[in-house]
Amino acid sequence: MTPKFEYSQVVNQEGIQRLGNILEQCFLMSPGESEIFFNRLGLENFRIIRQGEQIAGGLATISMGQWWGGQRVPMTGIAAVGIAPEYRGSGAALAMMQHVVKELYAKGVPISALYPATQRLYRKAGYEQGGFSCIWEVPTESILVKEKPLPVCDVPGTHEIFHQLYQHQAKLNNGLLDRHQGLWQRISRPDENEAVYAYLIGCADQPQGYIIFSQHQNQDGSSIRLRDWTVLTTAAAQTLWSFIANHRSQIKYVRWRGSGNDSLTLLLPEQTAKQKSAMRWMLRVINVSTALEKRGYSQGIQAELHLEVQDDLVAENNGRFILSVANGRGEVTSGGKGEMKLDIRGLAPLYTGLFTPQQLQLAGQLDATETAMSAATQIFAGGSPWMADFF
Ligand SMILES: CC(C)(COP(=O)(O)OP(=O)(O)OC[C@H]1O[C@@H](n2cnc3c(N)ncnc32)[C@H](O)[C@@H]1OP(=O)(O)O)[C@@H](O)C(=O)NCCC(=O)NCCS
């Protein structure tokens, strides 16, 4: 760990001001905009890196949950990693990331996730690609779904029912968040000069989904941006599409955030939905044992995987572990034969199922016996991991 930097919470008004200025400059915010950010995420969740008395940069930790195999795993999201330009290139960001990983371990957090502007920095702190977050776009004229099995009702503001419906969807999708309050606020509270519309699919009597969106105009034409959506039934998915298609006289296209193989697109008559971007967020296994024990697994699987993990940052993650999976849960004990050798980074895409063990072996991320490969393939098989939020 680089000794010349010190890591701490933000302590005084002067520190808040300086961190605010750094983050505003780093992320092209307007002057004063960092205050909204601080309020939304809570000032106590920000950390700074100092060189002597001087603040060189900071980041935000967002404590939430992430769904894996139908279980909620406590997860800390890392956001707003920013270093003042005059301190860049001297290891400040890496030192800060190493400190935060150690802090999360000490607090008992099993996993952490983030959106990287550069992978190289975060890989050095043990993060690796974990799942997708894709922006999809489809011209409203090409939706052509006419079935509208459910009524759609206008619901002003965020409603508790949205949280409940979302939670049902999240539980069934690997990687979705149990959102922090600040993320919910961002969905429902509009930016300046923006209106947010919220509709319950199936209305209050038989809610089966919802859609929250804003409307935009730019050089490509007018569009609807889904700020959030949930569909729990086929009827809700059909209704969502026909509802959006009915905007086609004024709205040219719709954009939404979905998985790499978004099943909403399967309801469309032609392949007119395109991925505008396909980002991969990164995951760090902070605590090998608790990360493997807290997640869920397929009910029918009974298997044992002997791991040998190497982690240069968290000493306790090093060594051999046996993961025994039965009845949808995993139990971890130390020891075993170490039949699958991997670095802590390689464990991330294995854990999330972003890549199969074969793919990871080919990419040089793990080395394993045939027995271990077959066990890992069964244990970590699942839907393509994704996330509906950006932070
Ligand atoms: C990205 C940022 C945080 C890096 O800060 P930094 O203090 O210069 O980073 P470090 O000196 O600790 O670099 C650690 C490693 O990451 C690499 N790295 C840092 N920034 C990089 C970049 N933009 N592209 C590629 N690699 C980068 C460094 O080369 C170094 O690896 P090395 O030792 O092998 O050379 C800083 O440039 C910044 O604040 N940028 C603006 C805001 C931003 O984009 N934040 C990231 C949000 S996810």
The ligand as an ORCA input file, in Angstrom:
! r2SCAN-3c Opt
* xyz 0 1
  C      -9.279      8.119    -13.119
  C      -8.570      8.847    -11.971
  C      -9.398      8.660    -10.690
  C      -7.172      8.199    -11.783
  O      -6.536      8.829    -10.705
  P      -4.931      8.753    -10.517
  O      -4.644      9.168     -9.125
  O      -4.276      9.459    -11.618
  O      -4.680      7.197    -10.666
  P      -3.413      6.414    -10.112
  O      -2.197      7.296    -10.254
  O      -3.685      5.895     -8.744
  O      -3.332      5.199    -11.133
  C      -3.435      3.868    -10.745
  C      -3.314      3.005    -11.987
  O      -4.415      3.225    -12.869
  C      -3.946      3.636    -14.153
  N      -4.805      4.727    -14.648
  C      -5.181      5.824    -14.007
  N      -5.959      6.589    -14.800
  C      -6.053      5.947    -15.975
  C      -6.721      6.209    -17.190
  N      -7.461      7.302    -17.367
  N      -6.619      5.302    -18.173
  C      -5.898      4.200    -18.016
  N      -5.239      3.876    -16.876
  C      -5.320      4.743    -15.869
  C      -2.576      4.191    -13.922
  O      -1.790      4.104    -15.088
  C      -2.067      3.326    -12.792
  O      -1.589      2.110    -13.290
  P       0.013      1.889    -13.474
  O       0.562      1.998    -12.113
  O       0.072      0.531    -14.077
  O       0.483      2.966    -14.393
  C      -8.363     10.361    -12.281
  O      -7.763     10.466    -13.545
  C      -9.651     11.171    -12.269
  O     -10.072     11.651    -11.228
  N     -10.269     11.349    -13.470
  C     -11.495     12.124    -13.604
  C     -12.688     11.449    -12.924
  C     -12.862      9.997    -13.353
  O     -12.887      9.664    -14.518
  N     -12.980      9.122    -12.339
  C     -13.179      7.703    -12.536
  C     -14.609      7.378    -12.397
  S     -14.901      5.656    -12.508
*
